[in-house]
Amino acid sequence: MSYLDKNLVPGETIVYQTRLHWIVMLSHILVATLLFDLPALGLLFYAMTHQNFPPQTLQLMQGGGIAMLLVSGLVIGVGAIRRNSTEMGVTNRRVVVKTGLASRKTIEMLLNKIESIEVNESGMGRMLGYGSITLIGTGGTSEVFHQIGNPLLFRNHVQRQIEKL
């Protein structure tokens, strides 16, 4: 059960829910592949094709290759946890954003307190479907959320709910 589902007030319903775009994992995937996977596979291949080394050396090479593959999985896992521990949603009363797993940060803005909503998409963001949203509340408070999947759809749902109020 998600944070948003657990923290609904009576009479409140979720209208739209999203999370970070997969692009947030791109750096994790690149680091894992370039720094760990490729050297690990090269080391394992070298150990398998050069059996004339002493057994201890071969075991050390194989162990090092396997350890590098495990570290690669850990790096990708950290990216997946970061992506999946961020929830963003629009209800019929508020906008809720929760980030973090062990330590948590939540931002909840009532729909009737939102003055404007700004969407920023780079060229790559427009092609891949991600961008940033800035919610500006009464009193000039602004909250920025980066790398949201489908930011225009998020904005549209917020605007529809504001109109219903």
C-alpha positions in Angstrom: 0.0 0.0 0.0 1.4 3.4 -1.0 2.0 6.4 1.2 -0.8 8.2 -0.6 -3.3 5.4 -0.1 -2.5 5.2 3.6 -2.8 9.0 4.2 -6.1 9.8 2.5 -8.6 11.8 4.7 -12.2 10.7 4.8 -13.9 11.6 1.5 -10.7 12.1 -0.4 -9.9 10.1 -3.5 -6.8 9.7 -5.7 -7.3 11.2 -9.1 -3.8 10.8 -10.6 -0.6 9.2 -9.4 2.9 9.2 -10.9 6.5 8.8 -9.9 9.9 9.7 -11.2 10.7 9.0 -14.8 13.0 6.1 -15.6 15.6 8.6 -16.8 16.6 9.0 -13.1 18.1 5.6 -13.3 20.2 6.3 -16.5 23.2 7.5 -14.5 23.1 4.4 -12.3 22.8 2.1 -15.3 25.7 3.9 -17.1 28.0 3.8 -14.0 27.2 0.2 -13.3 27.8 -0.8 -16.9 31.0 1.2 -17.6 32.7 0.8 -14.2 31.6 -2.6 -13.2 29.9 -4.8 -15.8 32.3 -4.4 -18.7 35.5 -4.8 -16.6 33.9 -7.7 -14.7 32.9 -9.6 -17.9 36.3 -8.9 -19.4 38.0 -10.3 -16.3 35.8 -13.4 -16.2 36.3 -14.0 -19.9 40.1 -13.6 -19.5 40.1 -16.0 -16.6 38.1 -18.6 -18.6 40.3 -18.3 -21.8 43.7 -18.4 -20.0 43.6 -21.5 -17.9 47.4 -21.7 -17.8 47.5 -19.4 -14.7 47.9 -20.9 -11.2 44.5 -22.0 -9.7 44.8 -19.3 -7.0 45.1 -16.6 -9.6 42.2 -17.9 -11.6 40.0 -18.0 -8.5 41.0 -14.5 -7.6 40.1 -13.2 -11.0 36.8 -15.0 -11.0 36.0 -13.8 -7.5 36.9 -10.2 -8.5 34.7 -10.5 -11.6 31.7 -11.8 -9.6 32.2 -9.1 -6.9 32.2 -6.4 -9.5 28.9 -7.8 -10.9 27.4 -7.8 -7.4 28.5 -4.1 -6.9 26.9 -3.3 -10.3 23.6 -4.8 -9.1 23.8 -2.8 -6.0 24.3 0.5 -7.9 21.3 -0.3 -10.1 19.3 -1.3 -7.0 20.1 2.1 -5.4 18.7 3.8 -8.5 15.5 1.7 -8.4 15.0 2.4 -4.7 15.3 6.1 -5.4 12.8 6.0 -8.2 10.3 3.8 -6.4 10.5 5.6 -3.1 9.1 8.8 -4.6 5.4 9.1 -5.0 3.5 12.0 -6.5 -0.2 12.3 -6.6 -3.2 14.5 -7.1 -6.3 13.9 -5.0 -9.6 15.7 -5.1 -8.3 18.0 -2.3 -4.5 18.3 -2.5 -1.3 17.5 -4.2 1.0 15.1 -2.3 4.7 14.4 -3.0 6.6 11.9 -0.8 10.3 11.2 -1.3 12.7 8.9 0.6 12.6 5.5 2.1 14.5 5.5 5.5 14.1 9.3 5.9 11.0 10.8 4.5 10.1 14.2 3.1 6.5 15.0 2.3 5.0 18.0 0.6 1.2 18.4 0.7 -0.4 21.5 -0.9 -4.1 22.0 -0.8 -5.6 22.6 -4.2 -7.3 25.8 -3.1 -3.9 27.2 -2.1 -2.2 26.7 -5.5 -1.9 29.9 -7.4 -0.1 28.6 -10.5 1.7 25.6 -11.8 4.7 25.7 -14.1 6.0 22.9 -16.4 9.5 22.9 -17.7 10.5 20.3 -20.2 13.9 20.2 -22.0 14.0 18.9 -25.6 15.0 15.5 -24.4 12.4 15.6 -21.7 9.7 16.4 -24.3 10.8 13.4 -26.4 11.0 11.0 -23.5 8.1 12.3 -21.5 9.7 13.8 -18.3 10.1 17.3 -16.9 9.9 19.5 -13.9 6.8 21.0 -12.2 6.8 24.1 -10.0 3.8 24.6 -7.8 3.4 28.2 -6.6 1.1 28.5 -3.6 -0.5 31.5 -1.9 2.1 33.7 -0.3 4.6 33.0 -3.0 5.7 29.6 -1.7 7.0 27.4 -4.5 7.8 23.7 -4.6 9.8 22.3 -7.5 9.6 18.6 -8.5 12.2 17.4 -11.0 12.1 14.5 -13.5 8.4 13.7 -13.2 7.0 11.3 -15.7 4.3 13.0 -17.8 4.4 16.4 -16.2 1.8 17.9 -18.6 -0.7 15.2 -17.6 0.1 15.9 -13.9 -0.6 19.6 -14.5 -3.8 18.8 -16.3 -5.1 16.7 -13.4 -4.2 19.5 -10.9 -6.0 22.1 -13.0 -9.1 19.9 -13.4 -9.3 19.4 -9.7 -8.9 23.1 -9.0 -11.7 23.9 -11.5 -14.0 21.4 -9.7 -13.5 23.3 -6.4 
